[in-house]
Structures are given as structure tokens and as C-alpha cells.
Amino acid sequence: MDDSVQLITILGVAVCLGVLYLRAKAAKTRPPSSTKQRLKTAHVLLIALAVWLVVNFNLQHLNRALGGQPAGEPSTWERIVRFLAGEN
């Protein structure tokens, strides 16, 4: 199962980098974006990062629970992400 998860992760990263490359290539012909548009993009990226972290930590805990391992103490990052996500 670990090999398939790693393959999916590698494919996801490859697709993401490919899209970023194509967008950067197309951006050479367009005028520069406004500050407002850059702030919106940064906001969306921060929200996406927070969602990814929440899902990642939840899946790690689920994997440990299904494996029969003890839950353990959450890390500092996990506490920060749970606080930001509104989970106490």
C-alpha cells in the first residue's frame, strides 16, 4: 500500500508542477497582476495549505488507530492546525 500512496503523491506533484509551468509560461504574454489579485491568490493558497494539513493529520491519526497504535501526544503543528480549524 505504501508504494501506491507514494506513486499517487508523485503523480500529484508532477501534475501540479506541470500546471504551474504552463501558467508561468502563459504569464509572460499577459500584463502583471494587481496587488489585489496577488492577495486573493495568497489567501486561497493559505486556505488550501490549512485544509491539506487538517486532512493529513486526521489521516495520520486514523492510520494509527486502525493499526492499533496508541494515539500519543499531538505535536505543536497538530495543535496549531486544530486550533486554526476550529477543532478543540
N, C-alpha and C positions, 0 to 999 in steps of 0.2 A: 504494500500500500504506500510506503514511503516513496518508492520510485515514481509511482503515478502522480503523487502530490507534487513532487519536485518537477516532473515533466510539465504539469499544468502550470506551475509557477513560472517556469522558464518560458513557456509559450505566452503566458500573460505579459511578462516583462518584454518579450520580443515584440508583441503586438503594440504595447504601449509605446515603446521606443520608436517603432516604425511610424506610428501616428504622429508622435512628436516631431520626428524628422520631416515628415511630409508637411506638417503645419509650419515648421520653421522654413522650409524651402518655399512654401507659398507666401509666407510673410514678407519675403524680400521684395515682392512687387506691390505690396499694399502700404498705405501710409501708416505711420506709427500709431499705436493705440493710445487712447486718452488715459489719464490718471484714474478716472472713474472706472473705466473698463479693467484696468490693472488691479484695482482694489476688489472689484467683483470677482475677478479670477482668483486672486489670493484667498478671498473669503470662501469660495467654492472648494478650493484645494484644501484649506484647513478643515472644513467640514468633512470632506472625503477622507482625510487622514484620521480624524477623530472617529468616524464611523468604522474605518478599517481597523483601528486599534481596538475598539469595543468588540467587534466581531472576532478578531484574532484572540483576544484574551478570553472571551466566552468559549471559543472552540478549544483553546488550550485546557480550560478547566473541565469542559465536557469530556475531552480525551482522557484526562487524568481520572475523572470519575468513572468512566467506562472501563478504564484499565485497572481499577481497584486501588489506585494510589491515593494516599491521604491528600487532602486539599492543600494544606500548608498555608503559610502566611503570605498574603498578597504583596507584591513588590511595590515600590514607590510609584512607578509608572502606572501600575494597575490601579492604585488608589486614586491617582490624578485623573486617569481616564474615566473611572467610575464616577468620580465627583463631577467631572465635566458633562458626563452623560446623564446625570441626574439620578444615578443609582446609588443608594446609600447602604 
